[in-house]
Amino acid sequence: MLKTFFKNPHTKSTVHLAFPLIITQVGHIVTGMVDTIFLGQIGSSEQAAGILSNNLYMLLLVFCIGISYATTPLVTAAHEENNLLKKASLFKNSLLLNVLVACVCFLVLFLASDLLNYMRQPPEVVELAIPFFNVIVFSIIPTSLFFVCKQYCEGLSNTRIALVISIASNVINVILNYALIYGKLGLPELGYMGSAWASFVARCFLGIAFLIIIFKSSFTKEIAEVYKRVKINWQDLKDLARIGFNSAMQFTFEVAAFAIAGFMSGSFGKEQIDAHGIALGLAAFTYMFGSGIGSASTIRAGIFKAQNNWQEIKNSASVSVKLIVLVMGAFGILFLLLHKLLPLGFSSEKEIVELASQLLLIAAMFQLFDGLQVTVIGILRGLEDVKIPTVITLIGYWIIALPLAYFMAFTMKMETIGIWIALLTSLVFVSLCLLWRLNYLIKKNLT
C-alpha cells in the first residue's frame, strides 16, 4: 500500500517540492535550538532569558512571515500564465509591503522590551533578557527580506535556493555562537550576549544573500531585465495584503498562543520557562516538516487553481493529508519512545529535564493535529481561501486555548502541564475545522 502511495505522481511531486522546504524550515528552528543549547551550557537563567526573548520576538516575526506568504500563490498563477511582468510586479510590490510591515513591527518590538518587566517573569531572567532582546529585534527586517525572496521562488516551484542559503546561515550561526560566547577565532568574549549577536549576523546573511541571488541566479535573474519597468501599484498591493494579512493573522494567533503560554509558564519559575522552551523547540522542529509539506501543498494547489482543475486539487490535497499523517504520526511515536532522552541534549538540571519529558508526551499527542492544520491551511492558501481559516484559528487559539490554559494552569493548579493540555485541545479543534473547510470547498466545486 505504501509502495503504491509513494509511486503516485502527486506524492512524488509533493515530496520533490517539500524536501528542500522542510530542510529550509528546519533551518530556522535550528537557529533557535542552537542558541538554546549554547545558552544551556552557560546557565539556566541565561537559557531562560534567550527563550523569553525569542518568545516575544516571534510574536511579530511570524506576522511578517505570514504577510510574505501571499507572494507564493499569486506568483504561481503568474508563472503558469508565463507572465514575466506580472511576476516582477508582484515581487517589487511584495518587497515594499513586507519591508514596511517589518519596519513597523521592528518599532513596536524595539519599544516593547520594557514589557518584560511586567510579565511576572523571574527578575534575574528579565534582567538578562532585555539586552538580549534588544539585539535580536534588529534582525526582523533582513529576515523579512529572506521570506519575500523565498516565497517568490516557491511561486516558481524552486525550493532549493532557500535551502542552500538556510544551511549556510546555520553554519554561520553555530560558528559565531561558539566564537562570540567564548571569545574564540579572534573575536571578543561576549558571554551569553554572543548568542544574540550570532543570530543577528546569521539572519542578516539570510536576507542580504537571497536578495542578491534573486537578481544574479540563472533561474531567477530574468526578473532583473524587467524589474525597473514595473511599478508599485495598488492592485498588486491590495491582492498581496488581502491574502497576506489573513495568513499573518493565522500564524500570529497560533504562535501568540504558544508564546503567551510560555509567559504563563514563566510565572511558575525559570525552570518551567526552560522546560517549556525545550519541549516547544523540539515540537517546533517536527512542526517544520509539516510546514514544509504545507508550503509544497500551497504550490500544488495554486498550480491547479490557475488551471481551474478541481479534480486535481482534490487528488493532490488527498495525497498531502495522507503524507502528513505518515510523517507526523512517526514523530509522535518517536516522542513517546524518546521523551526522557531528548531533553538531555538541552539541559542537565533534573527538574527541567523531568518536566520537559512530561511535556513531550503531550507533544506526541498533538503531532498529528499540528501537522494536519498547517498542511490544510497551506492548501487553502493555495486556493486563496483565507478568511474562514483566519476565523477558525482565532477561535481555536485565542477563544479556546488561552482561556483554557489560564483555567487549567492557575485555577486547576496544573501549571505548565495544564497549559500544554489546553494547547493540545486547540490544535485538535483547528485541524478538524480546517479539514471540514477544505472538504466543503472541494465538494462545492466538483458538483
C-alpha positions in Angstrom: 0.0 0.0 0.0 2.8 2.4 1.0 4.7 1.4 -2.2 1.7 2.4 -4.3 1.2 5.6 -2.4 4.8 6.8 -3.0 4.6 5.9 -6.7 1.6 8.2 -7.1 2.7 11.2 -9.3 1.1 13.6 -6.8 3.1 12.1 -4.0 6.3 12.3 -6.0 5.7 15.9 -6.9 4.8 16.9 -3.4 7.8 15.2 -1.8 10.1 16.7 -4.5 8.9 20.2 -3.6 8.6 19.6 0.1 12.0 18.1 0.9 14.1 21.3 0.4 11.3 23.3 2.0 11.5 21.1 5.1 15.2 21.5 5.4 14.9 25.2 4.9 12.1 25.5 7.6 14.0 23.2 10.0 17.0 25.6 9.5 15.1 28.4 11.1 14.2 26.3 14.1 17.8 25.0 14.3 19.0 28.6 14.8 16.9 28.9 17.9 17.7 25.4 19.1 21.5 26.1 18.7 21.1 29.2 20.8 19.2 27.3 23.5 21.9 24.5 23.6 24.7 27.0 23.8 22.9 29.1 26.4 22.1 26.0 28.4 25.8 25.3 28.8 26.2 28.7 30.5 23.3 28.5 32.9 19.6 28.1 33.4 19.0 31.8 33.8 20.8 32.6 30.5 18.9 29.9 28.8 15.6 31.1 30.1 16.5 34.7 29.0 17.1 33.5 25.5 13.8 31.6 25.4 11.9 34.5 26.8 13.4 37.0 24.4 12.6 34.8 21.4 9.1 34.2 22.6 8.4 38.0 22.4 10.4 38.4 19.2 8.5 35.6 17.4 5.1 37.2 18.2 5.7 39.8 15.4 8.2 38.0 13.3 5.5 35.4 12.4 3.2 38.2 11.4 5.9 39.4 8.9 6.4 35.9 7.7 2.6 35.5 7.2 2.5 38.7 5.1 5.1 37.3 2.8 3.1 34.1 2.3 0.7 35.9 -0.1 3.5 36.0 -2.7 3.5 32.3 -3.5 0.0 31.7 -4.8 -0.1 34.9 -6.8 3.4 34.3 -8.3 2.4 30.7 -9.1 -0.7 31.9 -11.1 1.5 34.5 -13.0 4.1 31.8 -13.6 1.5 29.4 -15.0 0.5 32.2 -17.4 4.2 32.8 -18.3 3.6 36.5 -17.4 7.1 37.8 -16.5 6.0 41.4 -16.0 3.3 40.3 -13.5 5.9 38.2 -11.6 8.3 41.1 -11.4 5.5 43.5 -10.3 4.4 41.1 -7.6 8.0 40.8 -6.4 8.5 44.6 -6.3 5.2 45.2 -4.5 5.8 42.4 -2.1 9.2 43.8 -1.2 7.7 47.2 -0.4 4.8 45.8 1.6 6.9 43.4 3.6 9.6 45.9 4.3 7.0 48.5 5.5 5.4 45.9 7.8 8.7 44.7 9.1 9.7 48.3 9.9 6.5 48.8 11.9 7.0 45.5 13.7 10.6 46.5 14.5 9.5 49.8 16.0 6.8 48.0 18.1 9.3 45.4 19.3 12.1 47.9 20.0 9.7 49.9 22.2 8.3 46.7 23.9 11.4 45.4 25.7 10.3 47.1 28.9 7.1 45.0 28.8 9.3 42.1 30.0 9.3 43.8 33.4 5.5 43.4 33.7 5.1 39.8 32.7 5.6 38.2 36.1 8.8 36.5 35.0 11.8 35.8 37.3 13.6 39.1 37.8 17.1 37.6 37.2 15.8 36.3 33.8 14.2 39.6 32.8 17.5 41.5 33.6 19.4 39.2 31.2 16.6 39.0 28.6 16.2 42.8 27.9 19.7 43.4 26.3 19.4 40.0 24.5 16.0 41.0 23.1 17.3 44.5 22.1 19.8 42.9 19.8 17.7 40.2 18.1 14.9 42.6 17.2 17.2 44.3 14.6 17.1 41.1 12.6 13.4 41.2 11.8 13.9 43.3 8.6 16.6 41.1 6.9 14.6 38.0 7.9 11.5 39.5 6.2 13.6 40.1 3.1 14.6 36.4 3.1 10.9 35.3 3.3 9.8 37.6 0.4 12.6 36.0 -1.8 11.8 32.5 -0.5 8.0 32.8 -1.2 8.8 34.3 -4.7 11.0 31.3 -5.6 8.4 28.9 -4.2 5.9 30.5 -6.6 8.2 29.4 -9.4 8.3 25.9 -7.9 12.0 26.4 -7.0 12.6 25.4 -3.4 16.4 24.8 -3.5 17.8 28.3 -3.4 16.4 28.9 0.0 17.7 25.6 1.2 21.3 26.4 0.3 21.1 29.9 1.9 19.4 28.5 5.1 22.1 25.8 5.6 24.9 28.5 5.1 23.1 30.7 7.7 23.0 27.9 10.2 26.7 27.2 9.8 27.4 30.9 10.4 25.2 30.8 13.5 26.9 27.8 15.0 30.4 29.1 14.4 29.6 32.6 15.8 27.8 31.2 18.8 30.9 29.4 19.8 33.3 32.2 18.9 31.4 35.1 20.4 30.3 33.3 23.6 33.8 32.0 24.5 36.0 34.6 22.7 37.4 32.2 20.0 38.7 32.8 16.5 40.0 36.2 17.4 36.5 37.5 18.3 35.6 39.2 21.7 34.2 37.1 24.5 30.6 38.3 25.0 29.2 35.5 27.1 25.5 34.8 26.7 25.1 38.0 24.6 27.4 36.4 22.0 24.4 34.1 21.1 22.2 37.2 20.4 24.8 38.7 18.0 25.4 35.4 16.3 21.7 35.1 15.5 21.6 38.7 14.3 24.5 38.2 11.9 23.2 34.9 10.6 19.8 36.4 9.9 21.3 39.4 8.1 23.1 37.0 5.9 19.8 35.3 5.1 18.1 38.4 3.7 21.0 40.1 2.0 22.4 36.9 0.3 19.0 35.9 -1.0 18.2 39.4 -2.4 21.5 39.3 -4.3 20.9 35.8 -5.6 17.4 36.7 -6.9 18.9 39.2 -9.4 22.0 37.1 -10.2 20.9 33.4 -10.3 20.4 31.9 -13.7 17.0 30.6 -12.6 15.6 34.0 -11.4 17.8 36.7 -13.0 15.1 37.2 -15.7 13.4 39.5 -13.2 16.3 41.9 -13.3 15.6 42.6 -17.0 12.1 44.0 -16.3 12.3 45.0 -12.6 12.8 48.7 -13.4 9.9 48.7 -15.8 7.2 47.5 -13.4 5.7 50.0 -10.9 4.4 50.0 -7.4 0.6 49.6 -8.0 -2.5 49.5 -5.8 -3.9 46.3 -7.4 -0.9 44.1 -6.6 -0.6 45.7 -3.1 -4.3 45.0 -2.4 -4.1 41.4 -3.5 -0.9 40.8 -1.5 -2.4 42.5 1.6 -5.7 40.6 1.3 -4.0 37.2 1.3 -1.0 38.2 3.4 -2.9 39.8 6.2 -5.1 36.8 6.7 -2.1 34.4 6.6 -0.3 36.7 9.0 -3.2 36.6 11.5 -3.5 32.8 11.2 0.2 32.4 12.1 0.1 35.1 14.8 -3.0 33.6 16.5 -1.2 30.2 16.8 2.3 31.5 17.7 0.9 34.1 20.1 -1.0 31.4 21.9 2.2 29.3 22.3 4.2 32.5 23.3 1.7 33.6 25.9 1.7 30.0 27.2 5.5 30.5 27.6 4.9 33.7 29.6 2.3 31.8 31.8 4.9 29.1 32.4 7.4 31.7 33.4 5.2 32.8 36.3 6.0 29.4 37.8 9.8 29.9 37.7 12.7 29.8 35.4 12.9 26.0 35.4 9.4 25.9 33.9 10.4 28.5 31.3 13.3 26.3 30.3 11.2 23.1 30.2 8.5 24.7 28.2 11.1 26.2 25.8 13.0 22.9 25.3 9.8 20.9 24.7 8.4 23.6 22.4 11.7 23.8 20.5 11.5 20.0 19.8 7.9 20.2 18.8 8.6 23.2 16.6 11.4 21.2 14.9 8.9 18.5 13.9 6.3 21.1 13.0 8.7 22.4 10.3 8.2 19.1 8.5 4.5 19.8 8.4 5.2 23.4 7.4 7.4 22.2 4.5 4.7 19.8 3.3 2.1 22.6 3.8 4.2 25.0 1.7 4.6 22.4 -1.1 0.8 21.9 -0.9 0.3 25.6 -1.4 2.3 25.5 -4.6 0.5 22.4 -5.9 -3.0 23.8 -5.1 -2.0 27.2 -6.6 -1.0 25.5 -9.9 -4.3 23.5 -10.2 -6.3 26.5 -9.2 -4.8 28.5 -12.0 -5.9 25.7 -14.3 -9.3 25.6 -12.6 -8.8 21.8 -12.2 -10.7 20.9 -9.0 -10.3 17.1 -9.5 -6.5 17.5 -9.4 -6.9 19.8 -6.4 -8.8 17.0 -4.7 -6.2 14.4 -5.7 -3.2 16.5 -4.6 -4.9 17.5 -1.3 -5.7 13.9 -0.5 -2.0 13.0 -1.0 -0.8 15.9 1.1 -3.1 14.8 4.0 -2.0 11.2 3.8 1.7 12.2 3.7 1.4 14.5 6.7 -0.4 11.7 8.7 2.5 9.4 8.0 5.2 11.9 8.8 3.8 13.4 11.9 2.5 10.1 13.2 6.1 8.8 13.0 7.3 11.8 15.0 4.5 11.2 17.6 5.8 7.7 18.1 9.4 9.0 18.3 8.4 11.4 21.1 6.7 8.7 23.0 9.7 6.5 22.8 12.4 9.1 23.5 10.6 11.6 25.7 13.1 11.1 28.6 16.2 11.2 26.4 15.6 14.2 24.1 15.6 16.9 26.8 19.1 15.8 28.0 20.6 17.4 24.9 19.5 20.9 26.2 19.9 20.7 30.0 21.4 18.6 32.7 19.2 20.0 35.5 16.9 17.3 36.8 13.8 19.4 37.4 14.0 20.9 33.9 14.6 17.5 32.2 11.7 15.8 34.1 9.2 18.5 33.2 10.3 18.7 29.6 9.9 14.9 29.2 6.3 15.1 30.5 5.5 17.9 28.1 6.9 15.8 25.2 4.3 13.2 26.0 1.6 15.8 25.3 3.6 17.0 22.3 3.5 13.4 21.0 -0.3 13.5 21.1 -0.6 16.8 19.2 1.9 16.0 16.4 -0.7 14.6 14.0 -3.1 17.5 14.6 -0.4 20.2 14.4 0.8 18.7 11.1 -2.8 18.5 9.7 -3.6 22.1 10.5 -0.5 23.6 8.9 -0.9 21.4 5.8 -4.6 22.0 5.2 -4.2 25.7 5.8 -1.4 25.7 3.2 -3.7 24.0 0.7 -6.4 26.6 1.4 -3.9 29.4 1.0 -3.0 28.0 -2.5 -6.8 28.2 -3.2 -6.7 31.8 -2.0 -9.3 30.9 0.7 -8.1 32.8 3.7 -11.0 34.5 5.6 -12.7 31.4 7.1 -9.4 29.8 8.1 -8.5 33.0 9.9 -11.7 32.9 11.9 -11.1 29.2 12.7 -7.6 30.0 14.0 -8.9 32.9 16.1 -11.5 30.8 17.8 -9.1 27.8 18.3 -6.1 29.6 19.7 -7.5 32.7 21.4 -11.0 31.8 22.4 -10.4 28.2 23.3 -6.7 27.7 24.0 -5.8 30.8 26.1 -8.8 30.9 28.5 -8.5 27.1 28.9 -4.7 27.4 29.5 -5.3 30.0 32.2 -8.0 28.0 33.9 -6.0 24.7 33.9 -2.7 26.4 34.9 -3.9 28.7 37.7 -7.4 27.6 38.8 -6.8 23.8 38.5 -3.1 24.4 39.6 -1.8 22.1 36.8 0.8 24.8 35.9 2.7 24.2 32.6 1.2 20.7 32.2 -2.3 22.2 32.1 -1.2 24.9 29.6 0.0 22.2 27.2 -3.2 20.2 27.5 -5.1 23.4 26.5 -2.8 23.8 23.5 -3.5 20.2 22.5 -7.2 20.8 22.7 -7.0 23.9 20.4 -4.9 22.1 17.8 -7.5 19.3 17.6 -10.3 21.8 17.1 -8.4 23.9 14.5 -7.2 20.9 12.4 -10.6 19.3 12.2 -12.4 22.6 11.3 -9.9 23.3 8.6 -10.2 19.8 7.2 -14.0 20.4 7.1 -13.5 23.7 5.2 -11.3 22.0 2.6 -13.7 19.2 2.0 -16.6 21.7 1.7 -14.8 23.7 -1.0 -13.8 20.6 -3.0 -17.3 19.1 -2.9 -18.8 22.5 -3.8 -16.6 22.9 -6.9 -16.9 19.3 -8.1 -20.7 19.2 -8.1 
